[in-house]
Amino acid sequence: MKLLLITSIKAFEKEIKSILKKADVKTYSYKDVIGYRDASSLLVQENWFANDMNEGEAIFFYAFVKKENVDMVFDMVTVFNEQQESLSSIHVAVVNIERTI
């Protein structure tokens, strides 16, 4: 059993749900969150808002997933991210679960 963690901008919610469905992840939880980006190191030309801290609507998914389904999620997210023209992408992490009840 693995713990799958997914974060992205809110706009990708529908695509993430589709990926999870295709990967046969039938049970998951998600929550709207606020994402922060420290833009203090950006050049003035790159920082349109002239603010060091930018925040935006984001989403966080988590699910306990069988090992064989994790690779399917990673593969589909990789394909999705490669097709994006924007700077935003879907981020995925997996954590080993040693014990569960």
Wavefront OBJ file of the C-alpha trace (Angstrom):
o trace
v 0.000 0.000 0.000
v 1.249 3.482 -0.906
v 0.108 6.963 0.050
v -0.298 9.029 -3.101
v -0.079 12.825 -2.767
v -1.068 15.129 -5.627
v -1.012 18.922 -5.762
v -1.780 21.319 -8.581
v -3.561 24.489 -9.471
v -7.329 24.318 -9.010
v -7.856 24.476 -12.787
v -6.524 20.894 -13.147
v -9.068 19.330 -10.747
v -11.110 17.671 -13.501
v -8.014 16.217 -15.174
v -6.692 14.794 -11.885
v -10.027 13.102 -11.169
v -9.940 11.609 -14.663
v -6.386 10.326 -14.164
v -7.323 8.723 -10.847
v -10.345 7.056 -12.432
v -8.285 5.695 -15.346
v -5.681 4.384 -12.868
v -8.443 2.522 -11.014
v -8.078 4.637 -7.860
v -11.623 4.345 -6.589
v -11.266 6.072 -3.222
v -9.480 9.342 -2.557
v -9.862 12.599 -0.692
v -9.201 16.127 -1.847
v -9.278 19.630 -0.484
v -9.068 23.117 -1.881
v -5.966 24.857 -0.572
v -4.134 28.134 -1.077
v -0.794 27.798 -2.826
v 1.981 30.289 -2.149
v 4.925 31.241 -4.313
v 7.849 33.307 -3.091
v 8.559 35.603 -6.030
v 11.188 37.737 -4.296
v 13.977 36.256 -6.425
v 12.240 36.987 -9.747
v 13.325 39.851 -11.931
v 10.960 42.823 -12.024
v 9.994 41.953 -15.610
v 8.973 38.425 -14.533
v 6.978 39.531 -11.499
v 3.932 41.227 -12.998
v 2.256 41.773 -9.657
v 5.293 43.446 -8.002
v 4.631 41.458 -4.853
v 7.067 39.062 -3.194
v 4.400 36.554 -2.146
v 1.842 35.355 -4.654
v -1.029 33.102 -3.689
v -3.437 31.165 -5.819
v -6.173 28.572 -5.741
v -4.744 25.073 -5.536
v -5.970 21.572 -4.818
v -4.545 18.691 -2.784
v -5.476 15.026 -3.327
v -4.437 12.041 -1.234
v -5.240 8.365 -1.521
v -4.108 4.972 -0.296
v -3.246 3.150 -3.503
v -2.067 -0.306 -4.494
v 1.522 -0.328 -5.701
v 0.559 -1.379 -9.232
v -1.748 1.640 -9.604
v 0.908 4.174 -8.561
v 2.927 3.735 -11.762
v -0.179 4.286 -13.873
v -0.852 7.590 -12.098
v 2.765 8.728 -12.549
v 2.727 7.793 -16.243
v -0.516 9.666 -16.947
v 0.602 12.742 -14.985
v 3.892 12.764 -16.902
v 2.021 12.730 -20.224
v -0.355 15.460 -19.020
v 2.490 17.702 -17.823
v 4.422 17.279 -21.082
v 1.385 18.509 -23.037
v 0.985 21.688 -20.963
v 1.994 25.010 -22.445
v 1.637 26.788 -19.101
v 4.225 26.901 -16.328
v 1.866 25.027 -14.014
v 1.903 21.273 -13.743
v 0.562 18.475 -11.602
v 2.925 17.371 -8.823
v 2.826 13.801 -7.502
v 4.624 12.119 -4.614
v 4.315 8.655 -3.143
v 5.072 7.490 0.394
v 5.510 3.888 1.541
v 3.028 2.770 4.173
v 4.469 0.282 6.632
v 1.280 -0.506 8.579
v -2.414 0.222 8.236
v -5.595 -0.823 9.957
l 1 2 3 4 5 6 7 8 9 10 11 12 13 14 15 16 17 18 19 20 21 22 23 24 25 26 27 28 29 30 31 32 33 34 35 36 37 38 39 40 41 42 43 44 45 46 47 48 49 50 51 52 53 54 55 56 57 58 59 60 61 62 63 64 65 66 67 68 69 70 71 72 73 74 75 76 77 78 79 80 81 82 83 84 85 86 87 88 89 90 91 92 93 94 95 96 97 98 99 100 101
